[in-house]
Amino acid sequence: MSANFPKYCLHKHTEQAYILIDGNRHYLGRYDSSDSKELYFLKIAEWHESTANRKEVAPSLAVKEFCTRYLRFVQCYYPKDKVDGGFNFAMQLTVL
């Protein structure tokens, strides 16, 4: 969860308040009005509730699996005449 709350911002051209949540701009009304500030706090509460329910799942990829996938990539990407069929890369990966 992010420690920083989305900021209450001013759109200078239209003089409206807005907030950026997950890359989306939400307009709140006239900047510095009580209605826009109230809507800001409601949006913050919704955002906080939605981020609290999110689960950050780290991909479970073992080093061995990563090396196997990388070796397959190397063998397909580089021509066999320049890289002995990935042999050089396989030798480097044995250290891991």
N, C-alpha and C positions, 0 to 999 in steps of 0.2 A: 504494500500500500504506500502511496506517495505521502511524504510528510508535508508537502506544500499544498495549500489550498489554491484552487483557481482564483485568480485575481479579479477584482471588480474594475473593469476597464472602461475607457471613454473612446467612442468612435467619433473622432473630431469632426468629420464632415457632416454627420447627422445629429451630433450631440446626444447620442444614445448610449446608455450603459450596455455593456455586454460582458459575457463570461465565456471563456474557452474551456470546454470539457471534452476530453478525449479527441481534440482536434476539431470539434464542432463549435461554431460560434452561436451563442444563444443571446438574443437581444432581450433586454429587460425593461425597456422604456426610457424615459427621459433621465439623463445622468443626474445623479445626486438627489433624486426625488425619493420620497419615502416609499412609494410603490415599487420602484426599481430595487431599492435596498431590501425590501421585504421579499421580493421575488428572488433576489440574489441569495438570501439566507435559505429560502426553500430549495433552490437549485443545489446549494452546497449540501444541505441535508440529504437530498436525493442522491447526490454524487457520493457522499460519504457512506450511505447505506449500501449503494451498489458496489463500491470498492471493498467494503467490509465482507461482502458475500462472495467476492471473487477468490478463487483458489489459484495461487501461483504454483503451477506444476512444472517442475524442471524435467526436461527430457532425460529418460534413463538410458543413456548410451554408454556402454562400457568401452574402455580404451581398446580392448581387443576388437570389438565390433567397429569402432571408428577406424582403426587401422585397416581392417578388412575392406571396408567401404572405400577408403582412400586408395588402397592398392588397386581395387577394381577400376576406380576413376582414372588412375595414372595409366593403367594398361590400355584403357580405351582412348584416352586423350592424346597421349604421346605416341608417335609412330614407332613401330618395333625396331626399325633400323637405327633410331637415335637413342632409344632407351631400351636396353636388352629385355624387352617384354616386362618392364617393371622390376627387373632383378635388382637394380641399384636401389630402388626405393624399398624393396622388400628387405634388403640387408640393413638399411637405415632403421626400418621399423622393428627389427628384431631386438634392438636396444630397449625398446619400450616393453 
